Amino acid sequence: MDGNPVDTNAPAAGADREGESWGSFLAFLLKLVLVVLVFRSFVFSPFSIPSESMLPRLWNGDYLLAAKWPYGISKYSLPFELPVVPGRILASQPERGDIVIFKHPIDSTDYIKRVIGLPGDTVAMEDGQLVLNGSPVPKERLDDFIIPVSANTRCALPAAKETEADGTVVCRYARYRETLPSGKSYEVLDFGDRPIDTTRPVIVPEGRLFVMGDNRDNSQDSRFMATPGGGVGLVPQGLLVGRATVIMWSTDGSAEWIKPWTWFSAARWGRIGDTL
């Protein structure tokens, strides 16, 4: 028969190449998922701030990265708390002043607070003054803390709400700087006299932590018994998830998905990149 010979293998070769392409693509996706899983489980993981309990350092609407390795790796480091890690590997104790993320002892919700007391420490509050191991923690009055009212910020006290000369509505709170024995300092807010301003001395047992929110009168922390959605009691170190490291994004909550320009106007640009 005249004419060019027919390559009867061409269709089969094309099908093989297509199958190899899909196989390579799926292998790439699997590797990518594994890399992301390892990164989020053992290196850094994103968390959001849903409340004002850590004002003035952390604002509702902040998105931060938490380092997963400083306190060791456990099932709480893994997505869905997969029980594939026995106990806590490479366990390490936080330092006083660290901002830690941990699982609530009862409902396993992610919480974020500042470490105040380590095992063996005695922690108490006396008329709003933090007392650590029998000694008052130095507390210095600073300028008032002022934060604009927004979808993510509401004044906790009616008296704190003010309107500035330019018409901006803000919340104004009394602000102080506390300095721990190690020399580490941080800012706290004080709403004035509150029942929780005075607490009995508590000795932190082995394997536990005494944590507090920087917004002292608006924080459910170790001063309260552990209850679902409420206080956390003395936090077992085995529930630690990571240490807050950097704010990677912050929004005042006014953005709308259908209005892309609001994604930029809602951003708190001055907070992005702040280390903790």
Buried (B, 14 or more C-beta within 10 A) or exposed (E): EEEEEEEEEEEEEEEEEEEEEEEEEEEEEEEEEEEEEEEBBBEBBEBEBEBBBBBBBBBBBBBBBBBBBBBBBBBBBBEEEEEEBEEBEEBEBBBBBBBBBBBBBBEEEBBBBBBBBBBEBBBBBEEBBBBBBEEEBBBEEEEBBBBEBBEBBEBBEEEBBBEEEEEEEBBBBBBBEBBBEEEEEBBBBBBEEEEBBEBEEBBBEEEBBBBBBBBBBBBBBBBBEBBEEBBBBBBBBBBBBBBBBBBBBBBBEBBEEEEEEBEEEBBBEEBBEBEB
